[in-house]
Amino acid sequence: MAQSSIIILCISVAAAFTVFLLLLLSTTDHRSHTTTNVARRGLENLPHAPAKRFSHVCGSDKAAGLAFCDRSLPYDVRAEDLVARMTLEEKTQQLGDNARGVTRLGLPPYEWWSEALHGVSNVGPGVFFDGVVPSATSFPTVIVTAASFNATLWKAIGQAVSTEARAMYNLGRAGLTFWSPTMNVARDPRWGRTMETPGEDPFVVGTYAATYVRGLQDVISECGEVEKSGKGSDSRPLKVAACCKHYAAYDMDHWHGKSRYRFDARVREQDMVETFVRPFEMCVKDGDVSSVMCSYNRVNGIPTCADPKLLNETIRGRWKLNGYIVSDCDAVKNIVEHHKYLNDTPEDAIAQTLKAGLLDRLFFTAFFYFSLNLDCGNYFPKYVGQAVHQGKVGANLIDASLKSLYVVLMRLGYFDGSPEYSHLGKQHICTPENTQLAAEAARQGIVLLRNDQHTLPLAAGKTKTLAVVGPHANATLAMIGNYAFDPNRPGFPCRYVSPVSGLSSYAKVRYSPGCAGVRCPDKTMIAHARKTARATDATVIVAGIDVSVETEGLDRNDLLLPGYQTELISQIARVSKGPVILVIMCAGGVDVSFAKNDPNIKAILWAGYPGEGGGTAIADVIFGRYNPGGRLPLTWYPANYVEKLPMTSMPLRPTGRFPGRTYKFYDGPSVYPFGFGLSYTSFLYNLTKPKNSIIDMKMKKNRVAAAGCHDVTYADGRSQKPRCPGALVKNLECKEKLKFEVAVKNVGDRDGSEAVLVYSRPPEGIAGAHSKQVIGFRRVFVRAGGSKKVKFAVNGCDGLGIVDEAAYKVLPSGTHTIVVGDSGGVTFPAQVAFH
C-alpha cells in the first residue's frame, strides 16, 4: 500500500475510533433528525467560485530553487533567508493580519485572522463560505462543552474542527491560523463573553485550552502518536495553528460606560499569578500553542500589548512559546487613541520613549522587543517603515518578528505542502460523524438542576402531546452563540435542530412562543401560551437570554430573565395540565430562584447555547434517551450579588465591603454552586487506595530543607507553626505525585455518566487561601449496578500549592485534604513534608 493511502486509512480509523469512544459515554440512540431548512435558506444566492485547491508556496516557479524552499535546511534558516530577500517596504507589509505577500518571490498574500472557537466560523476575513462550501459544523459554545468535564470530548471536537478547517484551506476557503480558543477566566457573571470561556476555575480553563489546542494542532502519525520533528519543538508540524487569547486579566467588555478599550485592570500580583495568567501558562506549556494574543486592556497602568513582563519575560522567557504573539484587532492603535498611553499622535509616539521595567525603549522598539510579532490591523504596516527611516527602530527587530511568523507557516505546510491532508475536501465538512459529535457534545454539557419526584425523564409512550413554549422554544440562530455564524455574512451551520423540532420526534408538539423574543417586552402573547399548556400532557418552557443580552462588547447589568419572561414561566406553571420542565439557555448564570422554589415546576435544565444540534440534545435528555451528567462550570449567584460589587473590581478575594469571586473565594449563598449537576441515577464513590497519603517533597540539589523553607501566614496569627511551614515551589523538584484510585458505582437503575471532580483544600487556617480548588476531573460511563475504577495522579506542587500574598507559589507543609465529588463523595488527608 502506498504511504499516502496508509496515512489516509490511519486518519480515518483514528477519527472513527474517537467517535466510538465518545458514543460509549452516551445511552442515546444516535438517530438523524430532519435538517431544518433554515441552514440552507438562501444558498442559491451565494457565489459559486471554483473549488480550486491551494498550491503551496514552494510549488510556484518563482519560489522553487530559492533557499527558503530548501527542505534540507531548518525552518529558522529558511525563514531568515526569505526575510533577507525582502525590501524594507515589503517587510512592513507583512506585519498586519492581511499580509500582502511578495509577488516577485512567489509569496502570495495571506490573511492571518480566522476563527474556530467551536467550529470554523464566518467571523474573521480569513474564512469565507459560498456555494462550494456553504456550511461547517457548529458545536456547542465553549461554556457548554466545558460543562461535560470530558477532556476526550474536548480533543475530539478540536480534531473535527481542524479537519474541516484543513479541507476548507485545500479548497481555498480558509487559512491555517485560527485565533482560538478564548481562555479568560469568567470572573464576573455579567461578562458578555462568558459563553466563549470554559468557566471560572483556572485549572479547568487551562486544561480545556491545552486539550482543545492539541486537538486543533497535533499531527497524528501512522502509529497514532503526535508527530515530532527531530529539529526541535519549534519545527513540530502543525495541522492548524491555534491561538490562546486574550492575555491577560481581560474579562470586561462594556459595562456602565466602562469600555475594554480604555479599561485599566488594577490587579494584585497574587491574583495575576493564581488566576489570570495560569491558564495561559498551561496553554503554552501543556498545549504547545503556536500563538498568544494580547488584549485591549491595561494591567496596572500598562497596555498588555506593550508590557515587557507579560510578553517577553513571561511568554517567551519563562514559558518558551514556540510561535508568535499577535495583538487583538487594532489593539496597537488602541494604545495611542484610547489609552493615550504616550499621549501623542502615532508619529510623535514613535519618537517618545516607553518606560517599562528597568529599560527605556523607543515606542516601536518596545513592541518588537516585547515580542509582539503581528498587528491585527494596519498600524504596523503603516508606521513601522517610518520608524526605521527615522532611526528609531532597528530593521533586525522587524526581521526577528517576521522570522517567527514564517516558521509557524512552514510548520503548517504552507510552504512545502502537507501530503497527509491533501485528500481533504468538501466531503470532509459537515460529515454525519461531525453532526453527531456536535449533538453528543450538547448532550454531555446539559446540566440537570432540578428533578422533583423524578419527573424526568418523561415517558415517550405516555406523553403523547407536549406544549413547547417560551422565547427559545423554536430557537435556531440563538443556539450557536457568538463566534459561529454572523447572519449578515454568507455561511450557515450544517443544520439546525430547534427544541420544537427535536421534541417533535417524541410527541405531538403544540408550539407557542409566549414572548416576542428574549426581551419579552409585554404580556400580549402569554394568554395563547397558557391555553396551549392547559391542553397537553406536559409542558416544556424554553427561556433564557441570547447575544442581544450577553456577547462581545455587551456585558449584563443584572442576573435576571429579561422583560416578562419570569411572569410567563410562572403563569404557565400554574395552569399547565401536566408536569412543567424549564429549560434555560444562557452562558452566565441567571437567578431562577423563583422557578427553583415553585412547586409547579418539576424540573430545570441548563442547556447553555447548545450548538446546531441543541434541539436533539434537549429532547434526548427530557425523554431519557440520554442520562444527563453535566456539571456547572461556574457559580450561579443570586441577583443581589451584582449589587454588592462593580465589574471593575478585580480582586478575587473578599475586600472590604466587596464579596469574593468564584467558588474558590465566595462563601455566600448561591442559586446553584460550581460543579452542581444531577442525574437520573445515583453514584457512590469509594476510595480504593490509598486511605491516606504522605508526600515527601524533595528540595532541589542546591537547597537543603532548612534553607529552602518559606514562612506561611495564618489568619489567627498563630506563633506555633511547623518547623518548616512551607517551601517555594521554585525550590522543589516537583516530581512527586499524589496517586489514588476511586471506584465509582452506579447504584441506580439507569446507565449514566458521572463527572468526577477532585478538589484539594490547604491546611486549615492559612490566611487568604482558597476554600478549595479543582485539581483533577474525569468523566466515566457506568452501567446500572456496575462500577468503574478511576485513577488520578496529581503533581504535588500543582495540586496542593497556593499563591501567597507576595505572589510566591508556595507549597505548605502539613495536612491537606483531598475531596472527591461535591456531595456524597469521599475525603482523605494528604500529608506534605520536605527533605
C-alpha positions in Angstrom: 0.0 0.0 0.0 1.3 3.5 -0.8 2.4 5.7 2.1 -0.3 8.3 1.4 -3.0 5.6 1.4 -1.8 4.3 4.7 -1.9 7.8 6.2 -5.4 8.3 4.9 -6.6 5.0 6.3 -4.9 5.7 9.7 -6.6 9.1 10.0 -10.0 7.6 9.1 -9.6 4.8 11.6 -8.4 7.2 14.4 -11.4 9.5 13.7 -13.8 6.6 13.8 -12.4 5.2 17.0 -12.6 8.6 18.7 -16.3 8.9 17.8 -16.8 5.4 19.0 -15.3 6.1 22.4 -17.5 9.2 22.8 -20.6 7.3 21.9 -19.9 4.8 24.7 -20.4 7.7 27.1 -24.0 8.1 25.8 -27.0 5.9 26.3 -28.6 7.7 23.3 -29.7 6.2 20.1 -28.0 8.5 17.6 -30.7 8.8 15.0 -30.8 11.6 12.5 -33.3 14.4 12.8 -34.6 16.0 9.7 -32.5 19.1 9.0 -34.5 22.3 9.1 -34.5 24.5 6.0 -33.1 27.4 8.0 -29.5 26.4 7.4 -30.0 26.0 3.7 -32.0 29.1 3.0 -30.5 31.5 0.5 -27.7 29.2 -0.6 -28.8 29.6 -4.2 -27.8 33.2 -4.0 -24.3 32.6 -2.8 -21.4 32.9 -5.3 -20.1 29.6 -6.7 -16.4 30.2 -7.1 -14.5 27.2 -8.4 -13.3 24.6 -5.8 -9.7 25.1 -6.7 -7.2 23.6 -4.3 -4.5 25.8 -2.9 -0.9 25.2 -4.1 1.9 25.6 -1.5 4.4 28.4 -1.8 7.3 26.3 -2.9 5.3 24.8 -5.7 5.5 28.0 -7.6 8.1 28.6 -10.3 9.2 31.9 -8.6 9.9 30.3 -5.2 11.3 26.9 -6.3 15.0 26.7 -6.2 15.4 29.5 -3.6 17.0 28.7 -0.3 13.8 29.3 1.7 12.3 26.4 -0.2 15.2 24.0 0.5 13.7 21.3 2.7 17.0 20.1 3.9 17.5 23.4 5.9 16.0 24.0 9.3 12.9 26.2 9.3 14.6 29.1 11.1 17.3 29.2 8.4 14.8 29.1 5.6 12.7 31.9 7.2 15.8 34.0 7.7 16.6 33.6 4.0 13.1 34.6 3.0 13.1 37.7 5.1 16.6 38.7 3.9 15.3 38.8 0.3 12.7 41.4 1.1 12.9 45.1 0.9 12.0 47.2 3.9 8.7 48.2 2.3 7.9 44.5 1.6 8.7 43.6 5.1 6.4 46.2 6.7 3.5 45.0 4.5 3.7 41.5 6.1 3.3 42.8 9.7 -0.5 43.2 9.7 -3.1 40.4 9.7 -3.7 41.0 6.0 -0.1 40.2 4.8 0.3 41.5 1.3 2.8 38.9 0.2 5.8 39.4 -2.2 4.9 38.5 -5.8 8.4 38.5 -7.1 9.4 35.8 -4.6 6.3 33.7 -5.2 4.9 34.6 -1.7 1.1 35.1 -2.0 -1.0 37.3 0.3 -2.1 35.7 3.5 -4.8 36.5 5.9 -3.8 35.5 9.4 -7.2 36.2 11.1 -9.6 33.2 11.1 -11.8 31.9 13.9 -12.6 28.4 15.1 -13.8 28.8 18.7 -16.4 26.0 18.4 -16.3 25.3 14.7 -15.0 27.0 11.7 -16.7 30.4 11.8 -17.5 33.1 9.2 -16.3 35.7 11.7 -12.9 37.0 10.5 -11.7 37.7 7.0 -9.6 34.5 6.6 -12.6 32.2 6.1 -15.4 32.6 3.5 -18.4 30.5 2.7 -20.0 30.2 -0.7 -21.9 27.8 -2.9 -19.0 25.4 -2.9 -18.6 25.4 0.9 -21.8 26.8 2.4 -21.6 25.4 5.9 -19.4 24.0 8.7 -20.2 22.1 11.9 -21.3 24.4 14.7 -20.5 22.8 18.0 -21.9 24.0 21.3 -20.4 27.1 22.8 -17.4 26.5 24.9 -19.2 27.0 28.3 -21.5 24.1 27.4 -18.7 21.8 26.2 -16.7 22.6 29.4 -19.7 21.5 31.5 -19.1 18.0 30.2 -15.8 17.8 32.1 -14.7 15.4 29.4 -11.2 16.1 28.0 -11.6 13.3 25.5 -14.6 15.1 24.1 -12.8 18.5 24.0 -9.9 17.0 22.0 -12.3 15.2 19.6 -14.0 18.5 18.8 -10.7 20.2 18.2 -9.7 17.3 15.8 -13.1 17.6 13.9 -12.8 21.4 13.6 -9.2 21.2 12.3 -10.2 18.6 9.8 -12.9 20.8 8.4 -10.5 23.8 8.5 -7.9 21.9 6.5 -10.5 20.8 4.0 -11.6 24.5 3.5 -7.9 25.5 3.2 -7.5 23.0 0.4 -10.5 24.5 -1.3 -9.1 28.0 -0.9 -11.8 29.0 1.6 -9.7 29.3 4.8 -6.3 30.0 6.1 -4.3 27.8 8.5 -4.1 30.2 11.5 -7.1 30.3 13.8 -7.3 32.7 16.7 -9.0 30.4 19.1 -9.6 29.4 21.9 -10.8 32.1 24.3 -9.5 31.2 27.7 -10.1 34.1 30.1 -11.5 33.1 33.5 -15.1 34.1 33.9 -14.5 36.2 36.9 -17.8 38.1 36.9 -21.3 36.6 36.0 -22.2 39.8 34.0 -19.4 39.4 31.5 -20.8 39.2 28.0 -18.2 36.7 26.7 -18.7 34.0 29.3 -20.1 31.8 26.5 -16.7 31.7 24.9 -14.9 30.5 28.0 -14.6 27.2 29.9 -15.8 28.8 33.1 -14.5 30.2 36.4 -11.8 27.7 37.5 -8.3 28.5 36.2 -7.2 24.8 36.2 -10.3 23.8 34.2 -9.9 26.7 31.8 -6.2 25.8 31.3 -6.9 22.1 30.8 -9.6 22.8 28.3 -7.4 25.2 26.4 -4.4 22.9 26.2 -6.6 19.9 25.2 -8.5 21.8 22.5 -5.3 23.3 21.2 -3.8 19.8 21.0 -6.9 18.7 19.0 -6.5 21.6 16.6 -2.7 21.5 16.2 -1.4 18.0 16.6 -0.4 16.0 13.6 -1.0 12.3 14.3 1.4 9.8 12.9 0.6 6.4 11.4 1.1 4.9 14.8 -1.4 7.2 16.4 1.2 9.3 18.1 1.8 13.0 17.9 4.4 13.7 15.2 7.5 15.4 16.5 10.4 16.8 14.5 13.9 15.9 15.4 14.9 19.5 14.8 13.3 20.9 17.9 9.8 21.9 19.2 9.8 25.0 17.0 9.7 22.8 13.9 7.0 20.4 15.1 4.4 20.0 12.3 1.0 21.6 12.8 -2.4 20.6 11.5 -3.7 24.2 12.0 -2.2 26.8 14.3 -4.2 27.8 17.4 -4.1 31.0 19.5 -4.8 31.4 23.2 -6.5 34.7 23.9 -6.9 37.3 25.4 -3.8 37.8 27.5 -4.3 39.0 30.3 -6.8 40.0 33.0 -9.4 40.7 30.3 -13.0 40.0 31.4 -14.9 43.2 30.9 -16.3 44.5 27.6 -18.7 47.3 28.1 -20.3 48.0 31.4 -21.8 51.2 32.8 -19.8 53.3 30.4 -16.6 51.5 31.1 -15.0 50.1 27.9 -12.4 47.4 27.4 -10.6 49.8 25.1 -9.8 52.1 28.0 -10.1 49.9 31.0 -7.1 49.7 33.4 -7.4 46.4 35.3 -5.9 47.0 38.7 -4.8 43.5 39.6 -2.9 42.2 42.6 0.1 40.1 41.6 -1.3 37.3 43.7 -4.5 37.2 41.6 -2.4 37.6 38.4 -0.3 34.5 39.1 -3.0 32.4 40.6 -6.0 33.1 38.3 -5.5 35.4 35.3 -2.1 34.0 34.0 -2.2 30.4 35.0 -4.5 29.2 32.1 -2.2 30.8 29.6 0.8 29.1 31.1 -0.9 25.8 30.8 -1.9 26.6 27.2 1.7 27.4 26.2 3.5 24.7 28.3 1.0 21.8 28.0 -0.8 22.7 24.8 2.4 23.9 23.0 0.2 26.5 21.3 1.7 28.4 18.4 0.3 31.8 19.2 -0.9 34.1 22.1 -3.0 37.2 21.6 -2.6 40.2 23.9 -5.7 42.0 24.9 -7.1 45.6 24.7 -6.9 46.5 28.3 -4.2 47.8 30.5 -3.0 45.9 33.6 -1.8 48.1 36.4 -1.3 51.1 34.0 0.5 49.3 31.2 -1.3 48.1 28.0 -0.9 44.4 27.8 0.5 44.5 24.2 3.3 46.8 25.4 4.2 45.1 28.7 7.7 43.6 28.7 7.0 41.5 31.8 3.8 39.9 30.4 5.1 39.3 26.9 8.9 38.9 26.6 9.8 38.0 30.1 6.9 35.6 30.7 5.6 34.1 27.5 8.9 33.9 25.7 11.3 33.9 28.5 9.8 31.6 31.2 7.2 29.6 29.2 9.2 29.3 25.9 6.5 30.0 23.4 7.1 28.3 20.1 5.3 30.7 17.9 4.2 34.3 17.5 2.4 36.9 19.6 -0.4 38.9 18.0 -2.3 41.9 19.2 -6.1 41.9 19.4 -7.5 43.7 16.4 -6.5 47.3 16.4 -5.1 47.0 20.0 -1.9 48.7 18.9 -3.9 51.6 17.5 -6.0 51.5 20.7 -2.9 52.1 22.9 -2.4 55.5 21.2 -6.0 56.6 20.5 -7.9 55.2 23.6 -5.4 54.5 26.3 -3.4 57.6 25.2 -0.5 55.7 26.8 2.1 58.0 25.2 -0.3 61.0 25.0 0.7 61.7 21.4 -0.1 61.0 17.7 1.4 57.9 16.2 4.2 59.8 14.5 5.1 61.6 17.7 4.7 58.4 19.7 7.5 56.8 17.7 9.8 59.5 18.9 8.8 59.1 22.5 10.4 56.7 25.0 8.4 53.9 26.5 9.4 53.3 30.1 8.9 49.7 31.0 10.7 47.8 33.7 14.3 48.9 34.1 14.8 49.9 30.5 13.8 52.9 28.3 12.8 51.8 24.8 11.5 53.6 21.8 7.8 53.2 21.1 8.1 50.7 18.2 11.3 49.2 19.6 9.2 48.4 22.6 6.6 46.4 20.7 9.2 44.3 18.9 11.5 43.9 21.9 8.5 42.8 23.9 7.9 40.2 21.2 4.7 41.4 19.6 5.2 40.0 16.2 1.9 40.7 14.4 -0.6 43.5 14.5 -4.2 42.6 13.8 -4.8 45.9 12.0 -2.7 48.2 9.8 -0.8 50.2 12.4 2.5 48.3 11.9 2.3 48.3 8.1 1.6 52.0 8.2 4.1 53.3 10.7 6.9 50.9 11.2 8.7 51.9 8.0 8.8 55.5 9.1 10.2 54.5 12.4 13.1 52.7 10.7 13.8 55.5 8.4 14.0 57.9 11.4 16.4 55.6 13.1 14.1 54.8 16.0 13.8 51.1 15.5 16.3 48.6 14.0 15.4 46.5 11.0 16.8 43.5 12.8 13.8 43.6 15.1 11.4 43.5 12.2 13.3 40.6 10.8 13.0 38.7 14.0 9.2 39.1 14.1 8.8 38.0 10.5 11.0 35.0 11.1 8.7 33.9 14.0 5.7 34.2 11.6 7.2 32.3 8.7 8.4 29.5 10.9 4.8 28.9 12.0 3.7 28.9 8.4 6.4 26.4 7.5 5.3 24.1 10.3 1.8 24.2 8.8 3.0 23.1 5.4 2.1 26.4 3.8 5.5 26.4 2.0 6.0 22.7 1.4 2.6 21.3 1.4 1.0 18.7 3.7 0.6 15.4 1.9 -1.2 13.8 4.9 -4.0 16.3 4.5 -4.1 16.8 0.7 -7.1 14.4 0.3 -9.3 16.5 2.5 -12.1 18.3 0.6 -15.8 19.2 0.7 -16.8 15.6 1.6 -15.0 16.1 5.0 -17.1 19.1 6.0 -20.5 18.6 7.7 -20.0 14.8 7.8 -22.6 12.7 9.7 -19.9 11.9 12.2 -19.3 15.6 13.0 -23.0 16.5 13.2 -23.4 13.5 15.6 -20.4 14.7 17.6 -22.0 18.2 17.9 -25.2 16.8 19.3 -23.3 14.5 21.6 -21.3 17.4 23.0 -24.6 19.2 23.7 -26.0 16.1 25.5 -22.9 15.8 27.6 -22.9 19.5 28.5 -26.6 19.8 29.6 -26.9 20.1 33.3 -29.9 18.8 35.3 -30.5 21.4 38.0 -33.8 20.1 39.5 -35.9 16.9 39.2 -38.6 16.8 41.8 -40.4 13.5 42.3 -38.3 12.0 39.5 -40.4 13.8 36.9 -37.7 13.4 34.3 -37.3 11.6 32.1 -40.7 11.8 30.5 -42.2 8.6 29.2 -42.5 8.9 25.4 -45.4 6.4 25.3 -47.4 8.2 27.9 -46.6 11.8 26.9 -48.5 12.0 23.6 -48.9 15.7 23.5 -46.4 18.3 24.5 -46.7 22.1 24.8 -43.4 23.8 23.9 -43.4 27.4 24.8 -41.1 30.3 25.5 -38.9 32.7 23.5 -36.3 29.9 22.8 -38.8 27.2 22.1 -38.1 27.3 18.3 -34.5 28.7 18.6 -32.0 28.2 15.9 -29.5 31.1 15.5 -29.6 31.7 19.3 -28.3 28.2 19.9 -24.9 28.7 18.3 -24.0 31.8 20.3 -21.2 34.1 19.1 -18.1 33.4 17.0 -20.1 30.9 15.0 -22.1 32.3 12.0 -22.8 36.0 11.7 -26.2 36.1 9.9 -25.1 39.2 8.0 -22.4 37.2 6.2 -22.5 34.1 4.0 -22.4 30.8 5.8 -24.6 28.6 7.9 -24.2 25.6 10.3 -24.6 22.2 8.7 -28.1 22.0 10.2 -30.3 23.5 12.8 -32.4 21.3 15.1 -34.6 23.6 17.2 -36.1 22.4 20.5 -39.5 22.2 18.8 -38.1 20.0 16.1 -36.2 17.8 18.5 -39.1 17.3 20.8 -41.4 16.5 17.9 -39.6 13.3 17.5 -41.1 12.1 20.8 -44.6 13.6 21.0 -47.1 15.7 19.1 -45.9 19.3 19.8 -48.0 22.4 20.2 -45.9 25.5 20.0 -46.5 28.9 21.4 -43.6 31.4 21.9 -45.3 33.3 24.8 -43.0 36.2 24.2 -41.8 38.3 21.2 -38.1 37.4 21.6 -36.0 37.1 24.7 -36.6 40.8 25.6 -40.3 39.8 26.2 -41.4 43.4 26.2 -45.1 42.8 27.0 -47.6 40.1 28.1 -49.7 40.0 24.9 -48.6 36.5 23.9 -48.9 34.9 27.3 -52.6 34.1 27.0 -52.1 31.9 24.0 -49.2 30.1 25.7 -51.4 29.4 28.7 -54.1 28.0 26.5 -51.6 25.7 24.9 -50.2 24.4 28.2 -53.7 23.6 29.5 -54.4 21.2 26.7 -51.3 18.9 26.7 -49.8 16.1 28.7 -46.7 18.0 29.7 -45.1 21.4 29.1 -41.6 22.4 28.2 -40.7 26.0 28.7 -37.5 27.1 26.9 -36.4 30.5 28.2 -33.2 32.5 28.8 -31.1 35.1 27.1 -29.1 35.4 23.9 -26.4 37.5 22.2 -28.7 40.6 22.3 -28.1 40.5 26.1 -24.7 38.9 26.5 -21.9 38.9 23.9 -18.6 40.5 22.9 -19.0 44.3 23.6 -22.1 43.8 25.7 -22.0 43.0 29.4 -25.1 42.5 31.5 -26.4 44.8 34.2 -28.3 42.2 36.1 -28.7 38.4 36.5 -32.5 38.3 35.8 -34.5 37.0 32.9 -35.4 39.9 30.7 -38.8 41.5 30.4 -41.9 39.4 31.3 -40.2 36.0 31.0 -40.5 35.4 34.7 -44.2 36.1 34.6 -44.6 33.9 31.5 -42.9 31.0 33.3 -44.9 31.4 36.5 -48.2 31.7 34.7 -47.6 28.6 32.5 -46.5 26.6 35.6 -49.8 27.5 37.4 -52.1 26.4 34.6 -50.3 23.5 32.9 -52.2 20.3 32.7 -49.2 18.1 33.2 -45.6 18.4 34.6 -43.6 21.5 33.7 -40.0 21.4 32.7 -38.0 24.6 32.4 -35.0 24.7 30.1 -32.7 27.7 30.4 -30.4 29.0 27.6 -27.7 31.3 28.8 -24.0 31.4 29.4 -23.5 33.5 32.6 -25.8 32.4 35.4 -29.4 33.6 35.7 -31.2 33.9 39.1 -34.0 31.4 38.7 -34.7 31.1 42.4 -38.4 31.8 41.6 -38.5 28.7 39.5 -36.4 26.6 41.8 -38.8 27.3 44.6 -42.0 26.9 42.5 -43.6 23.6 43.3 -45.4 23.6 39.9 -42.0 23.5 38.1 -40.9 19.9 38.5 -37.6 20.0 36.6 -35.0 22.5 35.4 -32.3 22.0 32.8 -29.5 24.3 31.8 -28.7 23.9 28.1 -26.4 26.9 27.6 -26.1 27.7 23.9 -26.0 24.1 22.7 -25.0 24.4 19.1 -26.6 23.3 15.8 -27.9 20.0 17.3 -29.2 21.6 20.5 -32.8 20.6 20.0 -31.8 17.0 19.6 -29.8 17.0 22.8 -32.6 18.7 24.8 -35.2 16.3 23.6 -33.0 13.2 24.2 -32.4 14.3 27.8 -36.0 15.2 28.6 -37.2 11.8 27.2 -34.4 9.8 28.7 -32.6 8.6 25.7 -29.6 10.3 27.3 -29.0 10.5 31.1 -27.6 14.0 31.9 -24.2 14.2 33.5 -23.0 17.7 33.0 -21.9 20.0 35.8 -21.9 23.8 36.1 -18.5 25.2 35.3 -19.3 28.4 37.1 -21.3 29.7 40.1 -24.9 30.9 39.6 -25.2 33.8 42.0 -28.3 35.4 43.4 -29.4 38.6 41.7 -28.3 40.8 44.5 -24.7 39.7 44.2 -24.1 42.2 41.4 -25.4 45.0 43.6 -22.5 44.4 46.0 -19.6 45.0 43.7 -18.8 46.6 40.4 -17.4 44.7 37.4 -14.3 46.8 37.5 -13.3 45.5 41.0 -10.6 42.9 40.1 -9.7 41.2 43.4 -10.9 37.6 43.7 -10.7 37.5 47.5 -13.2 39.5 49.6 -12.1 43.0 50.2 -13.8 45.5 52.5 -17.5 45.5 51.6 -17.0 43.5 48.4 -17.6 39.7 48.4 -15.3 37.2 47.0 -15.5 35.9 43.4 -15.7 32.3 42.1 -16.3 29.3 44.2 -12.7 29.5 45.4 -13.3 32.7 47.4 -17.0 33.3 47.6 -18.7 31.9 50.7 -22.2 33.5 50.3 -25.4 31.9 49.1 -25.8 30.7 45.5 -28.6 29.7 43.3 -26.5 26.8 42.1 -22.9 26.2 43.1 -19.9 25.5 40.8 -19.8 21.8 40.0 -23.5 21.2 40.6 -25.4 18.7 38.4 -27.9 15.9 38.9 -28.5 12.6 37.1 -31.4 10.2 36.6 -29.3 7.7 38.5 -27.2 7.8 41.7 -23.5 7.2 42.1 -21.4 6.2 45.2 -17.6 6.8 45.5 -15.3 4.6 47.3 -11.6 5.3 47.8 -9.8 2.1 47.0 -6.3 3.3 47.6 -4.7 5.0 49.4 -6.8 5.7 52.5 -4.3 8.5 53.3 -1.2 9.7 51.7 2.2 11.1 52.7 4.0 13.2 50.1 7.7 13.6 50.8 8.8 16.6 48.6 12.4 16.9 47.6 14.3 20.1 47.6 16.4 20.9 44.6 20.0 19.7 44.9 21.4 23.1 45.6 19.0 23.5 48.5 18.8 22.0 52.0 15.5 21.6 53.7 16.1 24.3 56.4 17.4 26.9 53.9 14.5 26.1 51.5 11.7 26.7 53.9 9.3 29.6 53.4 7.0 31.1 56.0 3.3 30.7 55.8 0.9 33.3 57.3 -2.1 32.0 59.3 -5.3 34.0 59.8 -5.2 33.6 63.6 -1.7 34.9 63.9 -0.5 31.6 65.5 3.0 31.5 66.7 3.2 27.7 66.9 3.9 26.6 63.3 5.5 23.6 61.7 9.3 23.7 61.8 9.2 24.2 58.0 5.8 25.9 57.3 6.2 25.7 53.6 8.6 25.8 50.6 8.8 27.9 47.5 7.7 25.8 44.5 10.7 27.0 42.6 13.0 25.4 45.2 11.3 22.0 44.9 11.9 19.3 42.3 8.2 18.9 42.0 8.4 15.4 40.6 6.3 13.7 43.4 2.7 12.9 42.6 -0.3 12.1 44.7 -1.7 8.9 43.3 -5.1 7.5 44.3 -7.9 5.4 42.9 -11.7 5.9 43.2 -14.4 3.3 42.5 -17.5 4.9 41.0 -20.5 2.7 41.5 -23.9 3.3 39.8 -26.4 2.3 42.4 -29.5 3.4 40.4 -31.5 1.6 37.7 -30.2 3.6 34.7 -27.0 3.7 32.9 -25.2 7.0 33.2 -22.0 9.0 33.0 -20.5 10.8 36.0 -18.2 13.7 36.1 -15.8 13.0 38.9 -14.4 16.3 40.3 -11.4 16.3 42.6 -10.5 19.2 44.9 -7.8 20.0 47.3 -8.1 22.1 50.5 -5.0 23.6 52.0 -4.1 23.2 55.7 -6.7 24.9 57.9 -6.2 28.5 58.9 -3.8 29.8 56.1 -4.6 33.5 55.6 -6.1 34.3 52.2 -6.1 30.7 50.9 -8.8 29.4 48.7 -11.5 27.3 50.2 -10.8 24.5 47.7 -9.6 24.2 44.1 -10.1 21.7 41.3 -7.0 19.5 40.8 -8.4 16.9 38.5 -11.5 15.5 36.9 -12.7 12.6 34.8 -15.9 11.6 33.1 -16.8 7.9 33.2 -19.8 5.9 31.9 -21.1 3.3 34.3 -23.8 0.8 33.6 -26.7 0.4 36.1 -25.4 -1.7 39.0 -21.9 -1.5 37.7 -18.6 0.1 38.9 -15.6 1.8 37.3 -12.3 2.5 38.9 -10.8 5.9 38.1 -7.1 6.6 38.7 -5.7 10.0 39.4 -2.1 11.2 39.6 -1.8 14.8 40.7 1.5 16.7 40.8 2.1 17.7 44.4 3.2 21.2 43.6 0.4 21.9 41.1 -2.3 20.3 43.1 -1.5 21.3 46.6 0.2 24.6 46.2 -1.1 28.1 47.0 -0.1 31.6 45.9 0.7 33.8 48.9 0.1 37.5 49.3 3.5 38.3 47.9 2.6 36.3 44.7 5.0 33.4 45.5 4.0 29.9 44.6 4.2 28.1 47.9 3.6 24.5 49.0 2.5 24.5 52.6 3.5 21.6 54.8 1.0 19.8 57.0 -2.3 18.2 56.3 -4.1 18.9 53.1 -7.5 17.5 52.3 -8.5 15.8 49.1 -12.2 15.9 48.3 -13.6 13.7 45.6 -17.0 14.8 44.5 -19.2 17.7 45.5 -21.8 15.8 47.5 -21.8 12.3 48.8 -18.1 11.9 47.8 -15.1 10.9 49.8 -12.3 12.8 51.5 -8.8 11.8 52.7 -5.8 13.6 54.1 -2.6 14.2 52.2 0.4 15.0 54.5 3.2 17.1 53.0 6.7 17.1 54.3 10.1 18.2 52.9 13.6 16.9 52.8 
